[in-house]
Amino acid sequence: MRALKNAPAIIAAADHIASADEIKPESRAFLGMEQWVINRQIAMKVLLVQPPVQDFYDTDVRLQPIGLAYLKAAIRKHLPDIHVIIQDYHSGCGRRTVPIPKELRYLAEYYPVADKSPFSTFHQYYHFGKSFDQIESAIAALRPDVVGISCLFTPYYREALEVAARVKKRANALVVMGGSHASAVPESLLASPHVDYVIRGEGEKPFVEFLGAIQNQQCVDVLPNLAYKRDGACVLNPLQDNFPIDDLPIPDLSDFSPMNYTLAGKAMTFMITSRSCPHKCSFCSVHTTFGTNYRRRSLQNVLEEIELRYQQGYRVIDFEDDNLTYYKQTFKELCRRLIARFPNRELEYVAMNGISYLSLDDELLELMYQAGFSHLNLALVSSDKTVRETTKRPHTLEAYVKVVNKAHRLGFKIVSYQILGLPNESLDSMIQTLAFNARLPVLLGASPFYRTPNSPIARGLELNETDYVRARLTALAIETETFSRDDIYTLFVTTRIINFLKGLPLRSTTTLGSLVSAAPETHKAGIGLLLLKQLLTTRRLYFLTKQGLEKNRKFVSGIFFRVLSEVESIACQNGHSIIVDDFHRRHDATDATLINLT
């Protein structure tokens, strides 16, 4: 393939084949790995794949493969004679239970039963998407010449590799992989005999050049951003810039119905108005894929895409930028134009990837709400100044509190994200952050820390396959001398308990003791309060199963009570508060009896 030495013979052999669809399996085998250059009259067929994933849970509203849609649009713009199809083998394809991989079997102690309580975490390990057998059959039927496989997330890289194996089993196709994990550790993919090439960094220009070189019978070895194997060793070609951001065509969503991806029953699509991020947070790997040059699309370019999506039937747009509002004045103007174009909030906007509160002010929040934003995902990470400084977070608590209070008054639903278990953090500082957010009108978004390959915090570490598989929040992967896995698990469950309290439909401010004392058993909220009463009086948390109550043996109640002692008052979403009184201190745990919730 490298020098295309057999191209003339292959082209001659292919002269008798009228179309790519007529190529028989035995003919494809005869043509070998160089069949992509066989006949200029035969349209190259490129298949772009979003693989399934395996985990304890799935973020089912954030599955649209926007990166593949960008690739398809770029290929159609620059190489219009190539036929491109996107297949999403993940979203909307159901789920089934599969065995927990050996690297994660220690989690059985933390997720032992199907907990039916409002504080539940995880239990079963699932395969989300089409089965590998179904994918193999589908790819064999499509008979592609080149298969591009998205490998975005490190913990799911083995699922992407299994798709590559199935491609090689049934199709005589070239396999190319790209995405965030591919950019960070291409060697982990090239180690597979089923992967021919890896594209690092932004993929549009490198993939177009790669396909163009194959189409024109040119050597691909010198192409920028390409990684491949030579004599068993990995070769990483130098990285070069992508197409200018405004030259990128609008992502091609023609392979999807608007209702393929929905939010609250409304058709949703993803959008990216910028690439990279000007911040340098130590736990983030965005620069591995997008470089350090933060680029923003022009207002006109963004507005054209929004108008197109509206005409196509989409009613929710999720901005997936890594730093959406960094240029405040530009984003304010975007909001003003959206208000003028859709004065009745015909479109709803969300930013599930999060927004930096550092770039928000009162005017921008007001404009965002008028334009159609209804939710804010903020990344506090930690309220501890030392932790923010060591992770290079250029943020202040004063700015954060001001944004939260203003957004709450406007009517935003706010989720604030905290990372649990950063290597340089203490248990005390994590408790401090959790209690700090409990006092504010935000839901708590707790994310146990994991190491993302090639992020600044992980550089210099020799990560292996086990580390890759555990690079997910469900793994509770990181322990240090100052905190244990049990501690992180307890804080994670504690956020569930506090969010449960924040969501109660209170009619007035009340005390925690009053709530649990009057708890009914007739609905889920009542059951949650009864379980909480049990925790407060017996210092034990129980799972609620079909067979009855089962003690949660990994929950460290002392940590929970330390959080309560710091909280003082829990701010609920409807504006009322729950005063944390000394109810638990006024009840003798030795005299408490188990509440029957069966």
C-alpha positions as CSV (number, residue, x, y, z in Angstrom):
1,M,0.0,0.0,0.0
2,R,2.8,2.4,0.9
3,A,4.4,2.7,-2.6
4,L,1.4,1.4,-4.5
5,K,3.7,-0.8,-6.5
6,N,0.9,-3.1,-7.8
7,A,-1.5,-0.3,-8.8
8,P,-1.1,-0.7,-12.6
9,A,-1.8,-4.5,-12.4
10,I,-4.7,-3.9,-10.0
11,I,-6.2,-1.3,-12.3
12,A,-5.9,-3.6,-15.3
13,A,-7.5,-6.4,-13.4
14,A,-10.4,-4.2,-12.4
15,D,-11.2,-3.0,-15.9
16,H,-13.8,-5.7,-16.3
17,I,-15.7,-4.7,-13.2
18,A,-18.5,-2.3,-14.1
19,S,-19.3,-1.0,-10.6
20,A,-18.1,-1.3,-7.0
21,D,-21.4,-3.1,-6.1
22,E,-20.6,-5.8,-8.6
23,I,-17.3,-6.8,-6.9
24,K,-17.6,-10.3,-5.6
25,P,-15.9,-11.3,-2.4
26,E,-13.4,-13.5,-4.2
27,S,-12.6,-10.6,-6.6
28,R,-12.1,-8.3,-3.6
29,A,-9.7,-10.9,-2.1
30,F,-7.8,-11.0,-5.4
31,L,-7.5,-7.3,-5.5
32,G,-6.0,-7.3,-2.0
33,M,-5.4,-4.2,0.2
34,E,-4.8,-2.0,-2.8
35,Q,-8.2,-2.3,-4.3
36,W,-9.1,1.3,-3.4
37,V,-7.2,2.6,-6.4
38,I,-8.5,0.0,-8.9
39,N,-10.7,2.0,-11.3
40,R,-11.4,5.7,-11.5
41,Q,-14.8,4.9,-12.8
42,I,-15.7,3.0,-9.6
43,A,-16.8,5.4,-6.8
44,M,-15.0,4.9,-3.6
45,K,-17.3,4.0,-0.8
46,V,-16.4,5.3,2.7
47,L,-18.2,4.2,5.8
48,L,-17.9,6.3,9.0
49,V,-18.8,4.4,12.2
50,Q,-19.8,5.4,15.7
51,P,-19.2,2.2,17.7
52,P,-21.2,0.9,20.6
53,V,-20.0,1.4,24.2
54,Q,-20.0,-0.8,27.3
55,D,-20.4,0.7,30.7
56,F,-22.7,0.8,33.7
57,Y,-24.7,3.7,32.2
58,D,-25.0,5.7,29.0
59,T,-25.4,9.5,28.5
60,D,-28.2,8.9,26.0
61,V,-28.8,12.6,25.1
62,R,-25.2,13.2,24.0
63,L,-24.7,10.7,21.3
64,Q,-25.0,12.5,17.9
65,P,-21.7,11.8,16.1
66,I,-21.1,15.4,15.1
67,G,-17.4,14.7,14.4
68,L,-18.3,12.1,11.7
69,A,-20.9,14.6,10.3
70,Y,-18.1,17.1,9.9
71,L,-15.9,14.5,8.1
72,K,-18.7,13.6,5.7
73,A,-19.3,17.3,4.8
74,A,-15.6,17.9,4.2
75,I,-15.3,14.9,1.9
76,R,-18.4,15.9,0.0
77,K,-17.0,19.4,-0.5
78,H,-13.5,18.4,-1.6
79,L,-14.0,14.9,-3.0
80,P,-17.6,14.9,-4.3
81,D,-17.3,11.7,-6.3
82,I,-16.6,9.7,-3.1
83,H,-19.7,8.1,-1.6
84,V,-19.9,8.6,2.2
85,I,-22.3,7.1,4.7
86,I,-22.4,7.4,8.5
87,Q,-23.6,4.5,10.6
88,D,-24.4,5.1,14.3
89,Y,-24.2,1.7,15.9
90,H,-24.6,3.3,19.4
91,S,-27.6,5.5,19.7
92,G,-31.1,4.1,19.7
93,C,-30.0,0.5,19.3
94,G,-31.0,-0.7,22.8
95,R,-28.9,-2.3,25.5
96,R,-28.1,-5.7,26.9
97,T,-26.2,-6.9,30.0
98,V,-22.7,-8.2,29.4
99,P,-20.1,-9.4,31.9
100,I,-18.1,-6.8,33.8
101,P,-14.5,-6.8,32.4
102,K,-11.8,-8.1,34.7
103,E,-10.3,-4.6,35.1
104,L,-13.6,-3.4,36.8
105,R,-14.6,-6.5,38.8
106,Y,-13.7,-4.8,42.0
107,L,-16.7,-2.6,41.5
108,A,-19.1,-5.4,42.3
109,E,-18.6,-4.4,46.0
110,Y,-19.8,-0.9,45.2
111,Y,-22.7,-1.8,42.8
112,P,-23.9,-5.1,44.3
113,V,-27.6,-4.9,43.9
114,A,-30.3,-3.2,41.8
115,D,-31.1,-0.4,44.2
116,K,-34.6,1.1,43.7
117,S,-34.0,4.0,46.1
118,P,-33.7,7.6,44.9
119,F,-30.0,7.5,45.9
120,S,-29.1,4.6,43.6
121,T,-25.9,4.6,41.6
122,F,-25.2,1.7,39.2
123,H,-25.6,-2.1,39.1
124,Q,-25.6,-3.9,35.7
125,Y,-22.8,-3.6,33.1
126,Y,-24.3,-3.0,29.7
127,H,-23.5,-3.1,26.0
128,F,-25.2,0.0,24.6
129,G,-25.8,-0.2,20.8
130,K,-25.9,-2.9,18.1
131,S,-24.2,-6.2,18.9
132,F,-20.9,-6.8,17.2
133,D,-22.4,-9.6,15.2
134,Q,-25.1,-7.2,13.9
135,I,-22.4,-4.6,13.1
136,E,-20.3,-7.2,11.2
137,S,-23.3,-8.2,9.1
138,A,-24.2,-4.6,8.4
139,I,-20.7,-3.7,7.3
140,A,-20.5,-6.8,5.1
141,A,-23.7,-5.8,3.4
142,L,-22.4,-2.2,2.8
143,R,-19.1,-3.5,1.3
144,P,-17.1,-0.3,2.0
145,D,-13.7,0.4,0.6
146,V,-12.6,2.5,3.6
147,V,-14.0,2.4,7.1
148,G,-13.4,5.3,9.4
149,I,-14.0,4.5,13.1
150,S,-14.5,7.1,15.7
151,C,-12.5,6.5,18.9
152,L,-13.4,9.4,21.1
153,F,-13.4,8.1,24.6
154,T,-10.5,6.1,26.1
155,P,-12.5,3.6,28.2
156,Y,-14.4,2.5,25.0
157,Y,-11.4,2.0,22.8
158,R,-11.7,-1.8,22.9
159,E,-15.2,-1.5,21.5
160,A,-13.8,0.5,18.6
161,L,-11.1,-2.1,18.1
162,E,-13.7,-4.9,18.0
163,V,-15.5,-3.0,15.2
164,A,-12.2,-2.9,13.3
165,A,-11.8,-6.6,13.8
166,R,-15.2,-7.3,12.4
167,V,-14.5,-5.0,9.4
168,K,-11.4,-7.1,8.6
169,K,-13.3,-10.3,9.1
170,R,-16.0,-9.6,6.5
171,A,-14.8,-6.7,4.3
172,N,-11.7,-6.1,2.2
173,A,-11.6,-2.5,3.5
174,L,-9.0,-0.1,4.8
175,V,-9.5,0.8,8.5
176,V,-8.7,4.3,9.7
177,M,-9.3,5.5,13.2
178,G,-9.5,8.9,14.7
179,G,-10.9,10.9,17.6
180,S,-9.7,12.0,21.1
181,H,-8.3,8.7,22.2
182,A,-6.7,8.1,18.8
183,S,-5.0,11.5,19.1
184,A,-3.8,10.9,22.6
185,V,-2.4,7.3,22.3
186,P,-2.4,6.2,18.7
187,E,0.0,3.3,19.6
188,S,-2.8,1.7,21.6
189,L,-4.8,1.4,18.3
190,L,-2.0,0.6,15.9
191,A,-1.0,-2.3,18.1
192,S,-4.1,-4.1,16.7
193,P,-3.5,-6.0,13.4
194,H,-7.0,-4.7,12.3
195,V,-6.1,-1.0,12.2
196,D,-4.2,0.3,9.2
197,Y,-4.0,4.0,10.0
198,V,-4.7,6.5,12.7
199,I,-5.4,10.2,12.2
200,R,-4.3,12.4,15.0
201,G,-5.8,15.8,15.8
202,E,-8.6,17.4,13.9
203,G,-9.6,15.1,11.2
204,E,-11.2,17.0,8.3
205,K,-8.1,18.0,6.3
206,P,-6.0,14.9,7.0
207,F,-8.8,12.6,6.1
208,V,-9.6,14.4,2.9
209,E,-5.9,14.4,1.9
210,F,-5.7,10.7,2.8
211,L,-8.7,9.8,0.6
212,G,-7.5,12.0,-2.2
213,A,-4.0,10.4,-2.1
214,I,-5.6,6.9,-2.4
215,Q,-7.9,8.0,-5.1
216,N,-5.0,9.5,-7.1
217,Q,-2.7,6.5,-6.5
218,Q,-0.3,8.6,-4.4
219,C,1.8,7.6,-1.5
220,V,0.2,8.4,1.8
221,D,3.1,7.9,4.1
222,V,4.1,11.5,4.1
223,L,0.7,12.9,4.9
224,P,0.6,15.1,8.0
225,N,-1.3,13.9,11.1
226,L,-1.1,10.3,9.9
227,A,0.1,7.4,12.1
228,Y,0.9,3.9,10.9
229,K,3.1,0.9,11.3
230,R,6.4,0.4,9.5
231,D,8.3,-2.8,10.2
232,G,6.4,-3.3,13.4
233,A,7.1,0.2,14.7
234,C,4.7,3.1,15.0
235,V,5.4,6.1,12.8
236,L,3.8,9.4,13.8
237,N,3.8,12.0,11.0
238,P,4.1,15.7,12.1
239,L,0.9,17.5,12.9
240,Q,-0.3,20.4,10.7
241,D,-3.2,22.9,11.0
242,N,-6.7,21.9,9.9
243,F,-8.7,23.9,7.3
244,P,-9.6,27.4,8.6
245,I,-12.6,27.0,10.9
246,D,-14.9,29.1,8.7
247,D,-13.9,27.0,5.7
248,L,-15.3,23.9,7.3
249,P,-18.7,23.0,5.7
250,I,-21.7,22.7,8.0
251,P,-21.9,19.1,9.3
252,D,-23.8,16.8,7.1
253,L,-26.7,15.2,9.1
254,S,-28.4,13.6,6.0
255,D,-27.9,10.1,7.5
256,F,-30.1,10.9,10.5
257,S,-33.7,11.8,11.0
258,P,-34.2,14.8,13.3
259,M,-35.8,12.5,15.8
260,N,-32.8,10.3,16.0
261,Y,-31.6,12.4,18.9
262,T,-34.0,14.1,21.2
263,L,-34.2,16.1,24.5
264,A,-37.5,16.0,26.3
265,G,-39.2,14.8,23.2
266,K,-37.8,17.5,20.9
267,A,-35.4,17.0,18.0
268,M,-31.9,17.9,19.1
269,T,-28.7,18.5,17.2
270,F,-25.2,19.3,18.3
271,M,-23.3,22.4,17.2
272,I,-19.7,23.7,17.7
273,T,-19.0,27.4,17.4
274,S,-15.4,27.2,18.4
275,R,-12.5,24.8,18.7
276,S,-9.9,24.3,21.5
277,C,-9.9,26.3,24.7
278,P,-7.8,29.2,26.0
279,H,-7.5,27.7,29.5
280,K,-5.0,25.1,30.5
281,C,-6.7,23.0,33.2
282,S,-4.4,20.2,34.1
283,F,-7.1,17.5,34.0
284,C,-8.3,18.3,30.5
285,S,-7.1,16.8,27.2
286,V,-8.8,19.1,24.8
287,H,-5.5,20.4,23.4
288,T,-4.4,16.9,22.5
289,T,-7.0,16.9,19.7
290,F,-7.7,20.6,18.9
291,G,-4.3,22.1,19.7
292,T,-3.7,25.3,21.7
293,N,-5.0,27.7,19.1
294,Y,-8.5,28.7,20.2
295,R,-10.6,29.5,17.1
296,R,-14.1,30.8,16.8
297,R,-16.5,30.7,13.8
298,S,-17.9,33.9,12.5
299,L,-21.3,35.0,13.7
300,Q,-22.7,34.7,10.1
301,N,-21.4,31.2,9.8
302,V,-23.0,30.1,13.1
303,L,-26.3,31.8,12.3
304,E,-26.4,30.0,8.9
305,E,-26.1,26.7,10.6
306,I,-28.8,27.5,13.2
307,E,-31.2,28.6,10.5
308,L,-30.5,25.4,8.5
309,R,-31.2,23.2,11.6
310,Y,-34.4,25.0,12.3
311,Q,-35.5,24.5,8.7
312,Q,-34.6,20.8,9.0
313,G,-36.9,20.4,12.0
314,Y,-34.5,20.6,14.9
315,R,-35.8,22.4,18.0
316,V,-33.0,22.0,20.5
317,I,-29.4,22.9,19.9
318,D,-26.7,21.6,22.2
319,F,-23.5,23.7,22.0
320,E,-20.6,21.3,22.6
321,D,-17.8,23.9,22.7
322,D,-15.1,23.5,25.2
323,N,-15.4,27.2,25.9
324,L,-18.6,28.6,24.5
325,T,-18.7,32.1,26.0
326,Y,-15.0,33.1,26.2
327,Y,-15.5,36.1,23.9
328,K,-18.4,37.6,25.8
329,Q,-19.2,40.4,23.4
330,T,-19.3,38.1,20.4
331,F,-21.6,35.7,22.2
332,K,-23.8,38.6,23.4
333,E,-24.3,39.6,19.8
334,L,-25.1,36.0,18.8
335,C,-27.8,36.0,21.5
336,R,-29.2,39.3,20.3
337,R,-29.5,38.0,16.8
338,L,-31.2,34.8,18.0
339,I,-33.7,36.8,20.0
340,A,-34.5,38.9,16.8
341,R,-34.8,35.8,14.6
342,F,-36.7,33.6,17.1
343,P,-38.6,36.1,19.4
344,N,-40.9,33.5,20.8
345,R,-38.1,31.1,21.8
346,E,-38.9,28.7,19.0
347,L,-35.5,27.1,19.6
348,E,-34.1,25.9,22.9
349,Y,-30.4,26.0,23.6
350,V,-28.3,24.0,26.0
351,A,-24.6,23.6,26.6
352,M,-24.2,20.1,28.1
353,N,-20.4,20.3,27.8
354,G,-20.4,23.1,30.4
355,I,-19.9,26.8,30.4
356,S,-17.0,28.6,32.2
357,Y,-18.6,30.9,34.8
358,L,-15.6,33.2,34.5
359,S,-16.9,34.5,31.1
360,L,-20.5,35.1,32.3
361,D,-21.9,38.4,33.5
362,D,-25.4,39.8,34.3
363,E,-26.0,41.1,30.8
364,L,-24.9,37.9,29.1
365,L,-27.1,35.7,31.4
366,E,-30.1,37.9,30.6
367,L,-29.5,37.7,26.9
368,M,-29.0,33.9,27.0
369,Y,-32.2,33.4,28.9
370,Q,-34.2,35.6,26.5
371,A,-32.6,33.8,23.5
372,G,-33.8,30.4,24.8
373,F,-31.2,29.0,27.1
374,S,-33.0,27.3,30.1
375,H,-30.2,25.3,31.8
376,L,-26.7,26.1,32.8
377,N,-24.0,23.5,33.4
378,L,-21.2,25.1,35.3
379,A,-17.8,23.6,36.2
380,L,-16.8,24.6,39.7
381,V,-14.4,21.7,40.0
382,S,-13.4,22.7,43.6
383,S,-14.1,25.5,46.0
384,D,-10.6,25.0,47.5
385,K,-8.3,27.8,46.2
386,T,-5.2,25.6,46.4
387,V,-6.8,22.9,44.3
388,R,-7.9,25.5,41.7
389,E,-4.4,26.9,41.5
390,T,-2.7,23.5,41.2
391,T,-5.1,22.5,38.4
392,K,-4.6,25.9,36.7
393,R,-8.3,26.9,37.0
394,P,-8.4,30.7,36.4
395,H,-11.6,31.1,38.5
396,T,-12.7,32.7,41.7
397,L,-15.5,31.8,44.1
398,E,-16.8,35.4,44.2
399,A,-17.4,35.3,40.4
400,Y,-19.0,31.8,40.7
401,V,-21.5,32.8,43.5
402,K,-22.5,36.0,41.6
403,V,-23.2,34.0,38.4
404,V,-25.2,31.3,40.3
405,N,-27.4,33.8,42.2
406,K,-28.1,35.9,39.1
407,A,-28.9,32.8,37.0
408,H,-31.2,31.4,39.7
409,R,-33.1,34.7,39.8
410,L,-33.6,34.6,36.0
411,G,-35.0,31.1,36.2
412,F,-32.1,28.9,35.0
413,K,-31.9,25.3,36.1
414,I,-28.3,25.0,37.2
415,V,-26.0,22.0,37.6
416,S,-22.6,22.6,39.1
417,Y,-19.9,20.0,38.5
418,Q,-17.3,19.0,41.1
419,I,-14.4,16.6,40.4
420,L,-14.1,14.1,43.2
421,G,-10.6,12.7,43.9
422,L,-8.1,15.0,42.1
423,P,-4.7,13.6,43.0
424,N,-3.6,16.8,44.8
425,E,-6.9,17.2,46.8
426,S,-7.7,16.1,50.3
427,L,-10.9,14.6,51.7
428,D,-11.5,17.8,53.7
429,S,-11.4,20.0,50.5
430,M,-13.8,17.7,48.7
431,I,-16.3,17.8,51.6
432,Q,-15.8,21.6,51.7
433,T,-16.8,21.9,48.0
434,L,-19.8,19.6,48.3
435,A,-21.1,21.5,51.3
436,F,-20.5,24.8,49.6
437,N,-22.6,23.8,46.6
438,A,-25.3,22.3,48.8
439,R,-25.9,25.8,50.2
440,L,-26.4,27.2,46.8
441,P,-29.5,26.8,44.4
442,V,-27.7,24.3,42.2
443,L,-27.9,20.6,41.6
444,L,-24.7,18.8,42.3
445,G,-22.9,17.1,39.4
446,A,-20.2,14.9,41.0
447,S,-17.6,13.3,38.7
448,P,-15.1,10.9,40.2
449,F,-11.7,11.8,38.7
450,Y,-10.0,9.6,36.2
451,R,-6.8,10.0,34.2
452,T,-7.3,10.9,30.6
453,P,-4.2,9.9,28.5
454,N,-2.0,12.8,27.5
455,S,-3.8,15.3,29.7
456,P,-1.2,17.5,31.6
457,I,-2.0,15.7,34.8
458,A,-1.3,12.3,33.3
459,R,1.8,13.1,31.2
460,G,4.8,11.2,32.3
461,L,2.7,8.3,33.6
462,E,3.0,5.0,31.9
463,L,-0.6,4.2,31.5
464,N,-1.6,0.7,30.3
465,E,-4.7,-1.1,29.1
466,T,-6.1,-1.4,32.6
467,D,-5.7,2.4,33.1
468,Y,-7.5,3.0,29.8
469,V,-10.5,0.8,30.7
470,R,-10.7,2.5,34.1
471,A,-10.7,6.0,32.6
472,R,-14.4,6.5,33.4
473,L,-16.2,8.1,36.3
474,T,-18.0,4.8,37.2
475,A,-14.6,3.1,37.9
476,L,-13.8,5.1,41.0
477,A,-10.3,4.4,39.8
478,I,-8.1,6.8,41.8
479,E,-7.0,6.4,45.4
480,T,-4.3,8.4,47.2
481,E,-2.7,8.5,50.6
482,T,-5.3,11.1,51.7
483,F,-8.5,9.4,50.5
484,S,-9.8,5.9,49.6
485,R,-12.2,4.5,47.0
486,D,-14.8,4.1,49.8
487,D,-14.4,7.9,50.5
488,I,-15.0,8.8,46.9
489,Y,-18.0,6.4,46.6
490,T,-19.5,7.9,49.8
491,L,-19.2,11.4,48.5
492,F,-20.7,10.4,45.2
493,V,-23.7,8.8,46.9
494,T,-24.0,11.8,49.2
495,T,-24.4,14.1,46.2
496,R,-27.4,11.8,45.2
497,I,-28.9,12.3,48.7
498,I,-28.5,16.1,48.6
499,N,-29.9,16.3,45.1
500,F,-32.9,14.3,46.2
501,L,-33.5,16.9,49.0
502,K,-32.9,19.8,46.6
503,G,-35.6,18.5,44.3
504,L,-38.4,18.1,46.9
505,P,-41.4,20.3,46.2
506,L,-41.3,22.3,49.5
507,R,-43.9,24.9,50.2
508,S,-41.8,26.7,52.7
509,T,-38.4,26.5,54.4
510,T,-38.3,23.6,56.9
511,T,-35.8,21.5,58.9
512,L,-34.4,18.2,57.9
513,G,-35.8,16.7,61.1
514,S,-39.3,17.8,60.3
515,L,-39.0,16.4,56.8
516,V,-37.9,12.9,57.8
517,S,-40.3,12.8,60.8
518,A,-43.3,13.3,58.6
519,A,-42.2,11.1,55.8
520,P,-45.0,9.1,54.1
521,E,-44.4,5.7,52.5
522,T,-46.7,6.2,49.6
523,H,-44.4,7.6,46.9
524,K,-40.7,7.6,45.9
525,A,-40.0,10.9,47.7
526,G,-41.5,9.4,50.9
527,I,-39.4,6.3,50.6
528,G,-36.3,8.4,50.1
529,L,-37.1,10.4,53.3
530,L,-37.6,7.1,55.2
531,L,-34.3,5.8,54.1
532,L,-32.7,9.1,55.0
533,K,-34.4,8.9,58.5
534,Q,-32.9,5.5,58.9
535,L,-29.5,6.8,58.0
536,L,-29.8,9.7,60.4
537,T,-30.9,7.5,63.3
538,T,-28.9,4.3,62.7
539,R,-25.9,5.7,60.8
540,R,-26.4,3.1,58.2
541,L,-27.5,3.5,54.6
542,Y,-29.6,0.7,53.0
543,F,-30.2,-0.3,49.4
544,L,-33.9,-0.8,48.6
545,T,-34.3,-4.1,46.6
546,K,-37.2,-6.3,45.6
547,Q,-36.3,-8.6,48.4
548,G,-36.2,-5.7,51.0
549,L,-33.5,-3.7,52.6
550,E,-29.8,-4.5,52.2
551,K,-27.0,-2.7,54.0
552,N,-24.7,-0.6,51.9
553,R,-21.4,-1.7,53.3
554,K,-19.2,0.7,51.3
555,F,-20.9,3.9,52.5
556,V,-18.9,5.6,55.2
557,S,-21.6,7.3,57.2
558,G,-19.0,9.4,59.1
559,I,-18.2,11.3,55.9
560,F,-21.9,11.9,55.3
561,F,-22.3,13.4,58.7
562,R,-19.2,15.6,58.2
563,V,-20.8,17.0,55.1
564,L,-24.1,17.6,57.0
565,S,-22.2,19.4,59.8
566,E,-20.7,21.8,57.2
567,V,-23.8,22.4,55.2
568,E,-26.0,24.1,57.7
569,S,-28.7,24.8,55.1
570,I,-29.5,23.1,51.8
571,A,-30.9,25.4,49.0
572,C,-33.7,23.7,47.1
573,Q,-34.5,24.3,43.4
574,N,-37.8,26.0,44.1
575,G,-36.2,28.7,46.3
576,H,-36.9,27.3,49.7
577,S,-34.3,25.8,52.1
578,I,-33.8,22.8,54.4
579,I,-32.2,23.7,57.7
580,V,-29.9,21.0,58.8
581,D,-30.8,20.6,62.5
582,D,-29.5,18.2,65.1
583,F,-32.2,15.6,64.5
584,H,-29.6,12.8,64.2
585,R,-28.0,13.8,67.4
586,R,-31.3,13.7,69.3
587,H,-31.9,10.0,68.5
588,D,-30.1,7.1,70.0
589,A,-29.0,4.9,67.2
590,T,-28.9,1.8,69.5
591,D,-32.7,2.1,70.0
592,A,-33.7,2.7,66.4
593,T,-35.6,0.0,64.6
594,L,-35.5,-0.8,60.9
595,I,-38.3,0.7,58.8
596,N,-40.1,-1.9,56.7
597,L,-40.0,-0.7,53.1
598,T,-40.8,-4.0,51.4
